[in-house]
Amino acid sequence: MKANKLYKYLALTLVMVGFLLTATADQVVLELEQSDGMSEWTSVQVTPEMLSAEGKIQIGTAAEAQFFRMRVEMIPDGPSEGMVLVDGGTLSTSNELDGTAVSTFYIGRYQVTWGEWQAVRTWAAANGYDIGNRGAGCADEHPVHTVDWYDVVKWCNAKSEMEGLTPIYTVDGSVYRTGEFGSDGSDVVNQNSSANGYRLPQEAEWEFAARGGNQSNGYTYAGSNDLNAVGWYRDNSGGAACNLWNGRGTWPVGEKLPNELGLYDMSGNISEWCWDQNSSSRRIRGGSWVFYALNCTVSNRYYLYNPDFRISNFGFRIARSSGN
């Protein structure tokens, strides 16, 4: 398009781009480019002097043979609202996971809430899943609790399907929607590594993220050496609106300070299921409203709980592979 026809075209382009990108990207890069023959393009620096009072770009005097175009690049912040990108690295810890390589992945900024759980659970019940009566919570903004490993794996599949993604978890090659396999049959559930849906974090991923990933300051708890600043645990969870035991219970997610990556409640509120399998069991990580401080450190590993175990201080947060 030649310079004398540029003004109206650019104004229209900018309006259309702004309208289209508002709902589809968190960052938008707009770059004006010029070419002598529409083959090799070079960037044009847009200076304040080139803008009219209405904010339209004015090229000024351009050679008759020059052409201009607008390059648009959309940069999404992550695959889903409420998820944080964790750049890969090597886990440095005091437990058996020391030295584990962790690939780049996404993890939930918050623990899955009772409100989120119910919304997906309602969809799931109408679409062939058997988790319609599972889970509990004090209020919508509190973490969901009293869910076992099977419940949360099926919920991840349901959330994936509800959002048009490919579910991760399968049984005998089919999407896992129903049934449990007791304390000895959890290895029946498999992961489809090429699927782009939601999943539980690996235990090493969970700890790497809790420690702050590559931005870690080496804190004892997720985000601080002061547990009261970052987690709800036995000594400070009293007076909860949700009285689950002796006046103690869950609190709304995100009320304490986050860690280096902006992740909340990884050292308290609700302990979280991970995917990892050891024999027939899955592992729980993170502190909870009922645990002592020594059980809330980022390196602490719990007993190998059976996948069909439900209790009021177990919940989860979601993850997703970065290539998806």
N, C-alpha and C positions, 0 to 999 in steps of 0.2 A: 504494500500500500504506500503510495507516494505521500510526501510530507504535506502537501496542500489538502489532503483528505484525512489527515491523521487525527485531528482534534476530536471529532465526534466519535470516531472508532475507539480511541483510547478511553474516553469517558464512559462509553457503553461497556467496554471490556472490563474496566475497573468495577463498575456497578455490578455486572453479572458475576465477576469473580468473587467479590465480597459477599454477595447473596448466596452463592453456591458453597463457599468454603466455610461459612460461619458454623454450620452444623457438622462438617465432615473433617475438620482438621484443627489442631491446637496451635500450629504455627503455619504461616503462609509466607512464602517468598515470592515477591513479584520483581521481575527484572526486565527493564527495557533494553532491547537489542537493536542494532542497525546493521544493514548490509548494503553493499553496492550492487549485488546481483542476486540476492536471495539464496546464496550458496554458503558463504562464510560469514558468520554472525559475530559481532563484537558487542560488549556491554556498553551502554550509555549511562554515565553517572547522572542521576536526576538530582539537580541542585535546587535550592529554594528559589533561585532566580527563574527557573523554568516552570514554576507553578503560578497559575493565575489566581485571582482572588477567590474563585470558586473551587480551587484545588485541582484544576485540570492541568495536564502536562502540555507545555508549549515548547515546541522544538526550536522556534525561531527561524533562522535562514538555513535551509537544508538544500543540498544539491538535488537537482531534479531527478537524478538516477538513484537516489538513496531510498531504501525501504526500511520500515520499522516493524517490530513485533513485540509482544509481551510474553515473556517466559514465566510460567507459573509452576511453583513446586509446593506440594503439600507435605508437611511433616507431622504426622500424628504423634502424640505424646506417648501412646501405648495402645495395646489391643483392646482395652476396655476401660471404661470409667472406673477410677478407684484403684488402678494397678500401677505399680512402680517398676521401672526397668532396673534390674540388678546386673551390672556388667560382670562378666565372668572373671574368675581368679582362682587362687588356691587357698583352701581353708587352713588357717593356723589356729589350733585349739589344743586343749589339754586332754582330750579324750581320744578314742580310737579312730576318729575321723580326720585326725591331723594329716595334712598333706593331700587331702582329697581335692581333685580338680573339679571346679564348678563352672559349667557353661553359662553364658548369658541367658537370663530368663526374666519373666515378669512374676510379681507376687502381689497379693492384695495389700493395699495400704492399711486396711482394717480387718479385723476378724469378721467373718460372715455374721450379720445381725439376724435377729429373730424376724424382723420385717422382711429382709431379703430372703431368708429361708422360706417363709410362708408364701411369698409371691411365686417363687419357683416351684414349691411343693404343690400349690394349687394347679399350676400348669401341668406338672408331672402327673398328678392324679387323673387328669383328663386325657393323658396321652400314654397310658400303658405302664406307668411306674407304680410301685407299691409302697411309697413313702408318705402316703396321704395323712397318716396319723402320727408321724415320727417327729421328734424334736420338741423343745420347750424353750420359753424365753420370758423374761419379766416384762419387757416392753420392746417396741419395734427397734429402738436404737441400742438395745443391749445385745450382747452376743448370743447366738443360739447355743443351747447346751442339751445334754442328754441325748446325744446322737452317737451311734457307733460308726465304725469304719465303713461298713457296708452302706449305711444311710448316706454318708457324705460322698462316697464314690458315685452312687446313683444320682445324687443331687447334682454333682458336677456334670454328669452326662445329660441330665435334664436341662440344666442351664445352657449347655452347649447347643442342644437341639432347639431350645426355645429361641436362641439368638442366631440360628441358621448355621452353626458350626458343626464340625464332625466330632462326635463323642470320642473320648479317649479310651474308655474302658469297655472291654468285651468279655463274653463268656462263650466258649466254643465258636468264636468267630462272629458272634452276633452282639449288638449293642446290649450292654448290661442294664436291665431295667427292673428285674424282679428277682426275689429269692435271696437267701443267705446260706452260707455253707458252714456254719458253726465255727468252733474254735480251731478246727483242724483242716478246713477246706478252703481257706481264703486264697490259696495259691491258684484256685480255679479262675479268679479274675485276672485278666491280662491287660497290658497297656498297648494301644496302637500308637507307636512312636511317630507315625506320619500324620496322625490326626491333628487338627488345629484347635481342639476344644479346651475346656478348663479341666484342671487336674489338681491333685494334692501335690505339695512340694516334696521332693526327696528330702530326707533328713539332713544331708549335707547342705542342700540349698537353703533349707530353713535356717540352719545355724549361721551360714555365711551371711545371709540377709540380716539376721538378728544382730550379728556383730558389726553391721554397717558396711559389709562388702569391702570394696577397695578403699572406702573412705573411713574405715574403722579407726576409732581412737583407743581401742583396747579396753573398753569398759567391762566391768564385771556383769552388768545387766545390759539389756538392750537400750542403749542411749545414755547411760549414766552409771556412776558407781554408787549412786543414791537410789535405792529401789523405790522409795516413796515418791520420787519425782517421775518415775516412768511406769510403775506397775501397781495394780491392785493385788494384794496378797493378804495372808492371814492377819497381819498386824494393822492393816489400814482399811480392810474391806467391810468393817462394821458399819451399821447404820444404812446399809443398802436398801433401796426401795424393794429389791427382790431378796427377801429373807429366805435363804436356802439352808442355812445352818447356824444356829446361835447368833442370829442377827447379822450374819455375814452373807454376802452374795455378789452377784455380778453388778457392774456399773456400766453406764453407756460407753460405747467404744470411743476412743480418741480423746478422752478427757485428760489423760496424762501426757507428758512430753514425748515426742517421737524420737527415734534413733537417728543416726547420721543419714540414713536414706529416706527419712520421712515415714517410717513404719511405726505403727502404734501397737501398744499392748503385747509385745512379744515376750515380756517378762512378767506378765500378770493378767488378771481378769479371767481368761479361760485358757486352759492348756489345749494344744492343737494336734490333731491327727496328721501324721505324715504318711506317704505312700509305702515307705520301706518295709520289706518283708524279711523276717528272720524266722526260719522254720515256718510256723503257722500263724505268726503274730505280726502286728504292726506297732510302730513306736509312736509315743506321745512326746511332744516337745513343748517347752515354754512354761512359765509360771501360771498360777491361777489364784483366784480369790481365797482359796482354802489352804494353799501351800505355805510353808515357811520360806524365809528368804533364801536359805541355802539350796532350795529346790527351784529357784527362779533364775539362776545364773544362765548365761547364754551357752555354757558348755555342759550343763547338767543333762544327763540322759536317764530316762525313766525305765521302769520295768517293761518287759515286752507284754503289753496288754493284748488280750485276745481281740480279734476284730469285731466280735459281737458283744463287746463290753460297753455298757452305757452308764454314765454317771453325770451328775449335775455340774461338774467342773471340766468337762471335755467338750470342745467345739473344734473349729478349724478356720483356716483362711485358704483362699484359692491361689493357684499358680497357673502359668501358661508358658509354653516354650517360646523363645524369642523368634524363632524362625517361622512362627505361625501368626 
